[in-house]
Amino acid sequence: MGDGGSGGRIARVVGGSGPERVLVAASFVNRVGNGLFNAASAMYFTLIVGLPAAHVGAALTIAGLVGLSAGIPGGHLADRRGARAVMMGALVVQAVSMAALVFVESWLAFTVVATVDQVAAAVGGAASGALVARVGGERPAAFRAKLRTFVNLGVVLGTVGSGLALAAGTRGAYVTLILGNAASFALCAALLLLLPHYPVLKAPPRERRLPAFADRPYLVFTALYGAMGLQYSTVSLLLPIWIAQHTEAPRWTAAAVFAVNAAFCVLLQTRIGSRIETPHDGGRAFRTAGLLFLVSCPMMALAAYTPVWAAAGLLIAAIFVHSLGEIWESSAGFALGFGLAPDHAQGQYQGLLGLGFSAGQAVAPAILTTVVLGLGVTGWLLLAVFFAAVGAAGPALARWGVRTRPRPEVVAEAAAAG
């Protein structure tokens, strides 16, 4: 009775259909594991294993670059062999590779294992996008917003758990985090068995093998989405350095703004994101996000010129505005990223979008720590204008993308012919 009551309460909170609840639960478990590991991984390999920080960074860079190449073929495989099966396979590989990290003692071994993990992560990410598109049902925007809410919550809870291990500082504590992440991959794969089998959708006859590369509106959106993705590193990397080096705010403010950012995204994602459904909605949301970042970035910069407590208050206000921008930006990404992709090629298109986003994240540290920090307040203002300019392209991009999609009757005729 107790378990049934608990399950019922969870079902009421998550809502939606059975498959939606399964995918939310699986994603939540996976991200709790990610939160456990990500915050402590670099410290484990430098402090416990004893690898130089530069070697750890080089290994992760190599792994990330190789992983970038796997998303699109992995997504194409998901389209042709089934998103659930491909995602489960990728999760199993990640579970094994993550567990193998506890045996790593050399740079070469770490590089090989990390590369396998990143390849599997890229394949699984593209397959996950295709699976989300199938599970989303009649109101995909509401489901995707809810999914992101629980994903963010999972990362927050996992990060709290990693903090306990960091406080302990022992090899056993770090190994527990690594194996906990490995277990989360395995449990996520097991939960996906509860999803129904979704038949593969046939591609139109005579369609090229990788149509995403010929879809110019989607390619442009991928580039803009990757560029707008610099806003994530603005909070996680640029702002903490700015707080420490240029403001009078207490050092704990850096952790506080990160927590506030996560809390606002958890609390407001579903409320805002569920209303952004069509590509046209996504284009307008992309523009709104850019305007919000246009406001938040100067607020962060101005904290350098205010007294200690005023600086802390200004930073909290800035992160609230920035969090709203993040919610509008992610919702725009869902509406355009899924809405402009054909149903039979969602995996391939999500793989392309993931490639653009990952490329943006790869160059973000160099841009933010050299150009923006190097120019000081001027750099912040240029960053704000950059975000606004990228976002301003959203409505026109949405109109272009919708105009160049095949008409429904053409799609139906092609499906019948296939």
Phi, psi and omega in degrees: 000318181297316180295320180295319179296318179296316178297322179295320179296318179298317180299320180293323180291314182286319179068190177077188181281171177303310178300324178297316180296322179297314182291324175297314181297317180296316180293321179298312179300315181299317184284333171299315177299317177301316179297323177300318190270317192299319184289339186245355188298312183298320181292326179297312185285335177273314186274321185267308180286326177094017177282141176300146182302322180296324179291320177298315179298319180296317179298316180292326177293314178300313180299318181295319180294318177294320180298328179303327185282351188265342187297312184291310176297326177295319177295320177297320177298320178297322178295325186266337184242355179107125185294320183297314182297317181292319179295319178298318178299317179296321179295321178296317177299318179294323178298316180292314182293324179293316178297327181293339181298334181290345179261358183288129178230354183229162180295319182297314179298318179298318180296316181296312182294318180296324179293316177301317180297317182289324175297314179296322179296319179294317178296314180296324179295317178294317178295324178298318178300317178296322180291321177301320179297324180283323184281335189306332176073211187282336179235074185297327181296316179297320180293316181295323177295317179295320179299316180294326177301312182287330175297314178299318179297320179298318179297318180299313181296319178295322179295322176299317178297322180293328178299325178295319179291321178298323178294323178291314174074013182263160178299320180299321180295317180293318179298323177300319178297315182297313180291329175296320177293318177301317179295326180294323176296316181295317180294321177299316178298319179295319180297328180294341175297338180281349178283150176290163176279119178263119181296148178292136178273133182287140174282152176300150180297145177065017175283141178296160188295322181236078185296338182300328182287345177260000183267091187298317177301321181289324176297318178296317178298320178302317179294317180293322180295319177296321179293317180293337179296349175300340181296333179292314179290339175300321180278317188278335185239303186294312185297315178301321178294319180297318179298315184289323190260339190232356182238166176266003181294147177302149182300329181292349178299327179299317177290324182295316181292326177296318179294319179296319177302312180296318182295315180298319180295322178293317186284329190249349185302311182292319182300318182272311188295332182292345181266355183255093191252314187267164174302324178296319174301318181296320178298316178293323179294324178298318177295318178299319179300315180299321179292323178293321176292330176299330178274317188290322184296313176298327177298318178296319181296320184292344178299340179289346186244018181238155178299169192307304184284328175296323178297316179298316179296319179296321179293321178295318177297320180295320182288333174295313178297318180296322179296320175300317177299319179298319180295315178296322181293315180293323178294322175297319178299319177296310186296317180279318184296320178272322186291330180269351181270135176293146185302322186282352183231028182300320181299313179298316181293321177293328175296320177295316179297320177296324177297315179297317180295315181295323177297319177298319179292330180291322182270347184303312182303318181295316182294314187288323184274345178255298185292305186291307180296324181296327180268354179066226182301321177301321177297318177299318181293320176296322178297318179298315179295323178300312179299317180296320180293318177297314180296327182298336179284350187303305183300316180295321178298317179298317179297318178297314181298314180295320182296330183264002175285149174299142178293148183306321182292330178290319178298316180296320180294320179294321179295320179294322180291329180289000000 
